Amino acid sequence: GKYTIDDLAAWFADPKHHLKMLSYNALIFFNMKQTQEEKDAVMAKLDQIIEDCNKLGCKMIVVVPSMDLTVPATLDEIKADAVAVLKEMVKKCEPHGIRLSLEFCGEPSMTINRFEDAYAIVEEVNSPYVGVTLDQYHFYAMGSGWDTLEKADGKKIFVWHLNGTEDMPCGAYYNNDEKRMWPDAEGDCLPHARYADTLKKIGFDGDCCTIEIFRPEYYELSQEENVRKSAEVTRAHVAKYAQF
């Protein structure tokens, strides 16, 4: 409550620095709504986010699937619903030049929790304004298929989240965000060279990669320490693996 969206917009417009927003993170739980009231609420939230993005000069919104459904649904039903909702969202976003990036989340109760399912939805929507957020931890956590990623169109991957993780069983309840760590930290099990090499081969051109980690002990660092460490780790990762 200390600063407003207008304050933030003025900060981003300041020519004294070069920092810009990559994406608005995020419009959460956008799909599988059971009532018209719930569906309308999602679209109203999107309208508000678009308004904020226009002020902030932000040209991408990450959308996160719903979780813990009370009404069971098949993968086909989830896909059909997500495609329909995203097509309606595009109608609102396209006039503003704002893209939507679907982030699958590698957790058993999420409605879209594997890369191949998210990518199939994006292909069905078939719009340059809709792509995938590829989070390395989420890809690992529910055993997403490398075969699908290796055949994907890299231009449909809008955001690439870096992180590492402890080696936990796929789908285990304790295999959660708290197990994330800096890429290549001691105990990290992720194949970073494979991620980078695959993204190069399929034509990923997102201009940047991001870092997203929710490890409890990292929250004990000050904000400045966390930002500096994140920047150092990301630079080192790009130098080692991801020069495009």
Secondary structure, 3 states (H helix, E strand, C coil): CCCCHHHHHHHHHCCCCCCCCCCEEEEECCCCCCCHHHHHHHHHHHHHHHHHHHHHCCCEEEEECCECCCCCCCHHHHHHHHHHHHHHHHHHHHHHCCEEEEECCCCCCECCCCHHHHHHHHHHHCCCCEEEEEEHHHHHHCCCCHHHHHHCCHHHEEEEEECEECCCCCCCCCCCHHHEECCCCCCCCCCHHHHHHHHHHHCCCCCCCEECCCCHHHHHCCHHHHHHHHHHHHHHHHHHCCCC
